[in-house]
Amino acid sequence: MASYFVPYTGKKPAALSINGHRLIIVSRDRLMIEEHLEVFGADRVRRVAGVDSKVEEEVVFDQFAKLIKGGVVVAPADSDFSQVLKNLEHQLPWLQ
């Protein structure tokens, strides 16, 4: 069971807006999120306990997406946070 780390502001997940898309970036690496709390406007990191299957994982991520009225991005474990942001900026189309 893998755990994920999610940026939070108070009791709510902290979302980013990238090209008009509301997103939460989650990671299995706590430090990746913790070191960039200011980017999210977040004040803490919350650990989300791992789930046993991909279906359960999708349910958890779907709940986060509904909370922020946006989407969830799982950052690759070996990636640099700034590179994740840069890739999202280049790959996501602008929403008006």
C-alpha positions in Angstrom: 0.0 0.0 0.0 1.6 3.2 -1.1 0.8 6.5 0.6 0.4 9.8 -1.2 1.1 13.3 0.1 -1.3 16.1 -0.7 -0.9 19.9 -0.1 -3.5 21.4 2.2 -4.6 24.8 3.3 -6.4 24.4 6.5 -8.8 21.5 6.1 -9.0 21.7 2.3 -6.7 20.4 -0.4 -4.7 23.2 -2.1 -5.2 23.5 -5.8 -3.1 25.2 -8.5 -4.4 26.9 -11.6 -2.3 26.0 -14.7 -3.5 27.4 -18.0 -7.0 27.7 -16.4 -7.1 24.1 -15.1 -7.6 23.6 -11.4 -5.3 20.8 -10.3 -3.9 19.1 -7.2 -0.5 17.7 -7.5 0.1 14.7 -5.3 3.3 12.7 -4.8 4.6 9.6 -3.0 7.5 11.8 -2.0 6.6 14.0 1.0 9.5 16.4 0.4 8.5 17.1 -3.1 5.2 18.6 -1.8 6.6 20.0 1.5 9.3 22.0 -0.2 6.9 23.8 -2.5 3.9 24.6 -0.2 4.2 28.3 -1.1 3.5 27.4 -4.8 0.2 25.9 -3.7 -0.6 28.5 -1.1 -0.7 25.6 1.3 0.3 25.5 5.0 0.8 21.8 5.4 1.1 18.3 3.8 -1.4 15.6 4.6 -0.6 11.9 4.2 -3.3 9.9 2.4 -3.0 6.3 3.4 -2.4 3.9 0.6 -5.1 1.8 -1.0 -5.1 -1.8 -2.1 -6.1 -1.5 -5.7 -6.2 0.9 -8.7 -10.0 1.1 -8.4 -9.7 2.3 -4.8 -7.0 4.7 -5.8 -9.2 6.2 -8.5 -12.1 6.6 -6.0 -9.8 8.6 -3.6 -8.5 10.8 -6.4 -12.0 11.3 -7.7 -13.0 12.6 -4.3 -10.1 15.1 -4.3 -11.1 16.2 -7.8 -14.6 16.9 -6.7 -13.5 18.8 -3.6 -11.5 21.3 -5.8 -13.7 21.1 -8.9 -10.7 20.1 -10.9 -8.2 17.3 -11.5 -5.5 15.3 -9.8 -2.0 14.9 -11.1 0.3 12.2 -9.6 3.9 13.4 -9.9 6.3 10.8 -11.0 8.5 9.6 -8.1 11.8 10.5 -9.8 10.8 13.9 -11.1 11.7 17.4 -10.1 8.7 19.5 -9.0 9.7 22.4 -11.3 9.8 20.0 -14.3 6.4 18.7 -13.4 5.0 22.2 -13.5 6.8 23.1 -16.7 5.5 19.9 -18.4 1.9 20.7 -17.3 2.2 24.3 -18.6 3.3 23.0 -22.0 0.9 20.1 -22.3 -2.4 21.5 -21.0 -4.3 23.7 -23.4 -5.5 27.1 -22.2 -9.0 27.3 -20.9 -10.8 30.6 -21.1 
